[in-house]
């Protein structure tokens, strides 16, 4: 009887050790997976923080970058995007105001040639009244309606009060210029 008890005890102890060993391997893997998951969460949080800081910096730059549009004796301020097309446009405006003869197109936009190409980063875009975009690298488009096409966003008119009336129903000339404070930066 003592031998049977010892054998039974030894068998149970062996099973317990084997079971614990298997469970230990699973537990080790689980700990490793959890650590890996935590590292991924930390990396994602750092990435989100970096994107947020970058977005805030871009927003600050965007808030500062404004131009003036003069249409039929009425002036409008526009907040500009931050991209290479705007950098090139600002470079042109630093040389002086730019008056563009614009044709009405489709009953929702005015289109005019810049006379030269700007760097483009076209994306499928839905526009609305007040949006200013670059089309085919060499044409400025201002919207008083909406459209969806591949454009490079340039900016947006800040206050649309009187915008559509100033643009009128036919062709129009729009003068683009830097706002005085931008010239001194």
Residue frames as qw, qx, qy, qz and C-alpha x, y, z in Angstrom:
[[0.000, 0.886, 0.463, 0.000, 0.00, 0.00, 0.00],
 [0.315, -0.775, 0.111, 0.536, 2.85, 2.39, 0.79],
 [0.398, -0.107, 0.603, 0.683, 4.37, 1.72, -2.62],
 [0.189, 0.637, 0.661, 0.349, 1.07, 2.48, -4.37],
 [0.154, -0.928, -0.253, 0.227, 0.75, 5.73, -2.41],
 [0.385, -0.582, 0.330, 0.635, 4.31, 6.69, -3.28],
 [0.351, 0.175, 0.691, 0.607, 3.80, 5.85, -6.96],
 [0.062, 0.803, 0.571, 0.159, 0.53, 7.77, -6.99],
 [0.275, -0.870, -0.057, 0.405, 2.18, 10.69, -5.21],
 [0.414, -0.344, 0.495, 0.682, 5.13, 10.63, -7.64],
 [0.281, 0.433, 0.703, 0.490, 2.79, 10.45, -10.66],
 [0.045, -0.906, -0.421, 0.021, 0.73, 13.37, -9.35],
 [0.354, -0.751, 0.146, 0.538, 3.84, 15.37, -8.60],
 [0.414, -0.055, 0.616, 0.668, 5.19, 14.66, -12.11],
 [0.170, 0.661, 0.640, 0.352, 1.89, 15.72, -13.70],
 [0.195, -0.917, -0.236, 0.254, 1.84, 18.82, -11.57],
 [0.394, -0.543, 0.350, 0.654, 5.39, 19.75, -12.67],
 [0.335, 0.198, 0.690, 0.610, 4.59, 19.02, -16.33],
 [0.046, 0.810, 0.565, 0.150, 1.36, 21.00, -16.17],
 [0.271, -0.865, -0.049, 0.419, 3.09, 23.88, -14.46],
 [0.429, -0.284, 0.497, 0.699, 5.85, 23.79, -17.09],
 [0.235, 0.468, 0.676, 0.518, 3.33, 23.99, -19.93],
 [0.118, -0.903, -0.412, 0.023, 1.38, 26.68, -18.18],
 [0.424, -0.675, 0.117, 0.593, 4.60, 28.53, -17.51],
 [0.379, 0.039, 0.555, 0.739, 5.46, 28.58, -21.19],
 [0.044, 0.711, 0.593, 0.375, 2.00, 29.94, -21.99],
 [0.321, -0.877, -0.241, 0.266, 2.30, 32.45, -19.19],
 [0.464, -0.420, 0.288, 0.725, 5.71, 33.54, -20.46],
 [0.253, 0.324, 0.610, 0.677, 4.32, 33.97, -23.96],
 [0.119, -0.838, -0.518, -0.126, 1.36, 35.93, -22.56],
 [0.397, -0.764, -0.042, 0.507, 3.71, 38.23, -20.63],
 [0.394, -0.152, 0.466, 0.778, 5.79, 38.73, -23.78],
 [0.118, 0.563, 0.648, 0.499, 2.63, 39.47, -25.83],
 [0.236, -0.887, -0.376, 0.129, 1.40, 41.92, -23.21],
 [0.426, -0.586, 0.161, 0.670, 4.78, 43.70, -23.16],
 [0.310, 0.125, 0.589, 0.736, 4.77, 43.88, -26.94],
 [0.027, -0.743, -0.609, -0.275, 1.20, 45.26, -26.89],
 [0.331, -0.843, -0.193, 0.377, 2.20, 47.87, -24.32],
 [0.410, -0.326, 0.356, 0.774, 5.18, 48.89, -26.47],
 [0.183, 0.417, 0.648, 0.611, 2.87, 49.26, -29.48],
 [0.174, -0.859, -0.481, -0.014, 0.45, 51.37, -27.42],
 [0.405, -0.695, 0.032, 0.593, 3.31, 53.59, -26.23],
 [0.351, -0.055, 0.521, 0.777, 4.60, 53.98, -29.79],
 [0.055, 0.630, 0.649, 0.422, 1.09, 54.81, -31.05],
 [0.278, -0.873, -0.327, 0.231, 0.61, 57.36, -28.25],
 [0.408, -0.507, 0.229, 0.724, 3.96, 58.97, -29.07],
 [0.263, 0.228, 0.630, 0.694, 3.02, 59.08, -32.75],
 [0.075, -0.796, -0.570, -0.187, -0.35, 60.69, -31.93],
 [0.365, -0.795, -0.113, 0.470, 1.39, 63.22, -29.68],
 [0.394, -0.241, 0.424, 0.779, 3.90, 64.00, -32.45],
 [0.140, 0.480, 0.662, 0.559, 1.09, 64.41, -35.01],
 [0.203, -0.864, -0.453, 0.082, -0.83, 66.66, -32.60],
 [0.382, -0.654, 0.096, 0.646, 2.23, 68.88, -32.04],
 [0.311, 0.008, 0.580, 0.753, 2.85, 68.97, -35.80],
 [0.024, 0.676, 0.658, 0.331, -0.83, 69.82, -36.48],
 [0.272, -0.864, -0.277, 0.320, -0.71, 72.60, -33.87],
 [0.370, -0.446, 0.305, 0.756, 2.46, 74.01, -35.44],
 [0.206, 0.274, 0.674, 0.655, 0.86, 73.85, -38.90],
 [0.091, -0.807, -0.580, -0.073, -2.30, 75.50, -37.59],
 [0.314, -0.761, -0.058, 0.564, -0.24, 78.32, -36.07],
 [0.296, -0.198, 0.505, 0.786, 1.55, 78.80, -39.38],
 [0.103, 0.499, 0.735, 0.447, -1.74, 78.64, -41.29],
 [0.155, -0.851, -0.449, 0.226, -3.32, 81.24, -39.02],
 [0.291, -0.660, 0.146, 0.678, -0.45, 83.62, -39.73],
 [0.235, -0.068, 0.643, 0.725, -0.39, 83.12, -43.49],
 [0.336, 0.705, 0.549, -0.297, -3.08, 85.31, -45.01],
 [0.254, 0.077, 0.433, 0.862, -3.53, 87.12, -48.28],
 [0.301, 0.522, 0.314, -0.734, -5.97, 89.72, -49.48],
 [0.299, 0.347, 0.745, 0.485, -8.25, 89.37, -52.49],
 [0.180, 0.449, 0.126, -0.866, -9.75, 92.51, -54.03],
 [0.194, 0.346, 0.838, 0.374, -12.81, 91.99, -56.20],
 [0.033, -0.678, -0.497, -0.541, -14.91, 94.81, -57.68],
 [0.096, -0.647, 0.167, -0.738, -13.88, 97.26, -54.95],
 [0.783, -0.533, 0.077, -0.313, -14.45, 94.81, -52.08],
 [0.221, 0.562, -0.767, 0.215, -11.61, 93.25, -50.08],
 [0.932, -0.274, -0.104, -0.214, -11.55, 89.76, -48.60],
 [0.179, -0.647, 0.730, -0.129, -8.97, 88.09, -46.38],
 [0.928, 0.097, -0.307, -0.187, -8.07, 84.46, -47.01],
 [0.597, -0.571, 0.562, -0.037, -6.25, 82.00, -44.75],
 [0.588, 0.551, -0.552, -0.216, -3.74, 80.01, -46.73],
 [0.990, -0.127, -0.049, 0.030, -2.71, 76.37, -46.54],
 [0.294, -0.748, 0.565, 0.190, 0.90, 75.37, -45.91],
 [0.877, 0.189, 0.403, 0.181, 2.32, 73.67, -48.99],
 [0.508, -0.175, 0.391, 0.747, 4.86, 74.24, -51.76],
 [0.211, 0.630, 0.537, 0.519, 2.27, 75.86, -54.07],
 [0.255, -0.936, -0.241, 0.015, 1.55, 78.51, -51.42],
 [0.575, -0.538, 0.191, 0.586, 5.26, 79.05, -50.84],
 [0.422, 0.172, 0.506, 0.732, 5.65, 79.73, -54.58],
 [0.004, 0.797, 0.488, 0.356, 2.55, 81.96, -54.68],
 [0.417, -0.858, -0.111, 0.278, 3.79, 83.98, -51.69],
 [0.563, -0.249, 0.334, 0.714, 7.11, 84.36, -53.52],
 [0.246, 0.500, 0.520, 0.648, 5.25, 85.88, -56.48],
 [0.222, -0.880, -0.385, -0.168, 3.22, 88.16, -54.21],
 [0.560, -0.612, -0.016, 0.557, 6.38, 89.40, -52.47],
 [0.394, 0.067, 0.393, 0.828, 7.31, 90.94, -55.84],
 [0.238, 0.071, -0.043, -0.968, 3.96, 92.78, -55.90],
 [0.623, 0.262, 0.482, -0.557, 0.23, 92.29, -56.19],
 [0.120, -0.028, 0.880, 0.459, -1.02, 89.91, -58.85],
 [0.560, 0.331, 0.181, -0.738, -4.18, 90.70, -60.84],
 [0.204, 0.011, 0.940, 0.275, -5.75, 87.71, -62.55],
 [0.536, 0.121, -0.229, -0.804, -8.53, 87.94, -65.13],
 [0.255, 0.009, 0.946, -0.200, -10.95, 85.19, -64.23],
 [0.438, -0.050, -0.561, -0.700, -13.70, 83.59, -66.30],
 [0.682, -0.118, 0.419, -0.587, -16.90, 82.19, -64.90],
 [0.356, 0.205, -0.878, -0.246, -17.08, 78.43, -65.29],
 [0.358, -0.215, -0.908, -0.013, -20.01, 76.14, -64.60],
 [0.431, -0.660, -0.240, -0.567, -21.92, 78.61, -62.46],
 [0.791, -0.587, -0.163, 0.060, -19.86, 77.74, -59.36],
 [0.692, -0.412, 0.137, 0.577, -16.29, 78.99, -59.90],
 [0.305, 0.931, -0.161, -0.115, -14.04, 81.64, -61.43],
 [0.880, -0.077, 0.249, 0.396, -10.87, 80.41, -63.19],
 [0.258, 0.950, -0.170, -0.055, -7.83, 82.42, -64.26],
 [0.867, 0.268, -0.177, 0.381, -4.34, 81.72, -65.53],
 [0.550, -0.745, 0.075, 0.370, -1.31, 82.60, -63.42],
 [0.440, 0.851, -0.283, -0.047, 0.90, 82.75, -66.50],
 [0.249, 0.524, -0.795, 0.177, 3.30, 80.26, -64.92],
 [0.786, -0.216, -0.570, -0.103, 3.25, 76.93, -63.13],
 [0.376, -0.622, 0.497, -0.474, 3.34, 76.41, -59.38],
 [0.122, 0.173, -0.971, 0.115, 4.23, 73.12, -57.65],
 [0.699, -0.206, -0.207, -0.653, 1.10, 70.99, -57.39],
 [0.043, -0.102, 0.951, -0.288, 0.04, 68.32, -54.92],
 [0.557, -0.099, -0.329, -0.756, -3.33, 67.46, -56.40],
 [0.094, 0.094, 0.941, -0.310, -5.85, 65.42, -54.43],
 [0.216, -0.516, -0.708, -0.431, -9.47, 64.61, -55.04],
 [0.087, -0.142, -0.434, 0.885, -11.16, 67.49, -53.25],
 [0.044, -0.734, -0.653, -0.181, -14.69, 68.63, -52.57],
 [0.212, 0.102, -0.103, 0.966, -14.84, 72.41, -52.59],
 [0.062, -0.772, -0.620, 0.126, -17.35, 74.92, -51.31],
 [0.141, 0.920, 0.141, 0.336, -17.89, 78.67, -51.56],
 [0.312, -0.914, 0.257, -0.035, -14.77, 80.59, -50.57],
 [0.846, -0.228, 0.361, 0.319, -12.27, 77.86, -51.39],
 [0.298, 0.846, -0.374, -0.236, -9.19, 78.84, -53.41],
 [0.877, -0.108, 0.439, 0.162, -7.37, 76.09, -55.30],
 [0.025, 0.589, -0.615, -0.524, -4.71, 75.51, -57.92],
 [0.850, 0.341, 0.359, -0.178, -5.81, 73.68, -61.07],
 [0.839, 0.470, 0.081, 0.263, -3.41, 72.11, -63.59],
 [0.692, -0.239, -0.050, 0.680, -0.48, 73.83, -61.84],
 [0.284, 0.060, 0.173, 0.941, -1.10, 77.16, -63.56],
 [0.255, -0.515, -0.410, -0.708, -4.67, 78.25, -62.89],
 [0.071, 0.026, 0.634, -0.770, -6.19, 79.79, -59.78],
 [0.346, -0.447, -0.692, -0.448, -9.79, 78.85, -59.09],
 [0.156, -0.041, 0.532, -0.831, -12.04, 80.62, -56.58],
 [0.172, -0.361, -0.896, -0.191, -15.37, 79.07, -55.69],
 [0.353, -0.105, 0.204, -0.907, -18.76, 80.62, -55.01],
 [0.884, -0.051, -0.135, -0.444, -20.42, 77.21, -55.31],
 [0.643, -0.427, 0.635, -0.033, -19.16, 73.67, -54.87],
 [0.742, 0.491, -0.413, -0.196, -17.40, 71.06, -56.97],
 [0.801, -0.395, 0.443, 0.074, -15.38, 67.88, -56.60],
 [0.733, 0.644, -0.194, 0.103, -12.20, 67.45, -58.62],
 [0.835, -0.164, -0.091, 0.517, -8.46, 66.96, -58.30],
 [0.096, 0.926, -0.046, 0.362, -6.95, 70.22, -57.00],
 [0.537, 0.017, -0.461, 0.706, -4.15, 71.57, -54.86],
 [0.294, -0.859, -0.417, 0.036, -5.70, 73.48, -51.98],
 [0.377, 0.447, -0.145, 0.798, -4.38, 77.00, -51.57],
 [0.031, -0.029, -0.500, 0.865, -6.68, 78.58, -49.01],
 [0.115, -0.629, -0.762, -0.098, -10.10, 79.77, -48.02],
 [0.075, -0.552, -0.058, -0.829, -11.79, 83.18, -47.81],
 [0.145, -0.045, -0.745, 0.649, -12.32, 83.95, -44.12],
 [0.277, 0.446, 0.508, -0.683, -15.60, 85.89, -44.29],
 [0.256, 0.281, 0.780, 0.498, -17.97, 85.14, -47.17],
 [0.130, 0.757, 0.451, -0.455, -20.22, 88.15, -46.49],
 [0.326, 0.826, -0.083, -0.452, -20.67, 89.70, -49.95],
 [0.416, -0.344, 0.740, 0.401, -18.35, 87.17, -51.64],
 [0.459, 0.386, 0.762, 0.247, -20.78, 85.87, -54.28],
 [0.226, 0.918, 0.288, -0.156, -22.12, 89.37, -55.02],
 [0.164, -0.800, 0.381, 0.434, -18.59, 90.75, -55.48],
 [0.436, -0.134, 0.786, 0.417, -17.70, 87.96, -57.92],
 [0.463, 0.431, -0.121, -0.765, -20.80, 88.71, -60.00],
 [0.847, 0.259, 0.407, -0.223, -22.24, 86.57, -62.75],
 [0.745, 0.657, -0.097, 0.066, -19.61, 87.00, -65.48],
 [0.746, 0.239, -0.250, 0.569, -15.88, 87.42, -65.88],
 [0.388, -0.920, -0.018, -0.042, -14.01, 89.34, -63.20],
 [0.505, 0.535, -0.469, 0.489, -10.50, 90.51, -62.28],
 [0.738, -0.663, -0.127, 0.025, -9.22, 89.59, -58.82],
 [0.274, 0.737, -0.468, 0.403, -6.14, 91.16, -57.29],
 [0.878, -0.354, -0.268, 0.181, -4.19, 88.93, -54.90],
 [0.217, 0.732, -0.373, 0.526, -1.79, 90.62, -52.49],
 [0.534, -0.106, -0.673, 0.501, 0.04, 90.03, -49.27],
 [0.385, -0.871, -0.294, -0.087, -1.46, 91.53, -46.18],
 [0.121, 0.879, -0.294, 0.356, 0.84, 94.31, -44.95],
 [0.603, -0.634, 0.453, -0.170, 1.89, 92.44, -41.78],
 [0.954, 0.081, 0.251, 0.140, 2.99, 89.43, -43.86],
 [0.578, 0.742, -0.130, 0.314, 5.42, 91.60, -45.84],
 [0.105, -0.815, 0.437, -0.365, 7.37, 92.47, -42.68],
 [0.891, -0.360, 0.256, -0.102, 7.86, 88.89, -41.42]]
